[in-house]
Amino acid sequence: MAKEFMCMICDQPERSCSCNKYCALCQGLYEVRLCEDGIYYCRPCREACDLQAQVGGKSTSW
């Protein structure tokens, strides 16, 4: 099984993290996911920076 990505702030996996979830680059709130560096990014910023979200994680769309 792949290693779970952990939130840099609370040190919890995405499914257990209760931090405010917004993109670290553009502050967007739509389709924000935790990436390997422990920071949340929206889909456009993940694609632009070639970042990958955890497979099978919980998607957040507000």
N, C-alpha and C positions, 0 to 999 in steps of 0.2 A: 504494500500500500504506500502511496506517495505521502511525503511529509506534509502536514497541514501548515498553511500559512498562518502566522500569528500577528495580531494587531500590535503595532509598535507602542501604543499607549497603554492598553490594558493587559497585554500578553495573553489574550484569549483567541481561539479560532473564530473565523467569521460568524459561524452559527451561534456562538455564545457571546460575541462582542456586543456591548450595549452602548458603545461610544457613538457620538454623532457621526453619521456616515455621509461624507461629501468628498468630491474630488479634490485632491491636494493641489492640483494644477489650476483648474478653472473654477473651483468651488461649485461645480454642478452637482445636482442631486439625483439625476436620472441614470439608472443602470450602473450604479456605483458598486464596485467589488474590491475586495482585498487582494493585493498582489504580493509577490514573494518578498518584497522589501518591507512589508508590514504597513503599507500605506494604502489608502483607498483611492481609486481612480475610476472615472466614468469610461464608458466604451470608446468614445472618440479619442480621448487622451491615451488610453491603453493602446489603441491601434496606432496612433501617431508615434508613441514611444516604444512600440514593440514589446509591451508588457503582457503577461498572461495571468489571468485570474485562476484561482483554484478550480479544478474540474469538479463538478457536483456541489459547488457551494450554493449558498442561499442568495438569490438575486434581490436587490432592493430597488424598487421603483416607486418614488413618492410623487 
